[in-house]
């Protein structure tokens, strides 16, 4: 189940699904429905692929002025 969620490209949802699954099994153990939790020892790192974080570059105000975007914003043009 978690791998299918992760394959869709939503790793955060897969981690939350894993947490929810662990909570369900923990509840079952606490209320003596099952003797032990089969997912208690698992971590997201064990099952899900490593995700890479993307650093989104920012655009300087100088680059915006060159493109003509800041000229359309009256408050920005007045402050510079």
Long-range contacts (C-beta under 8 A, 24 or more apart in sequence): 2-47, 2-48, 3-47, 3-48, 6-48, 6-49, 11-48, 11-49, 11-51, 14-44, 14-48, 15-44, 15-48, 18-42, 18-44, 18-47, 18-48
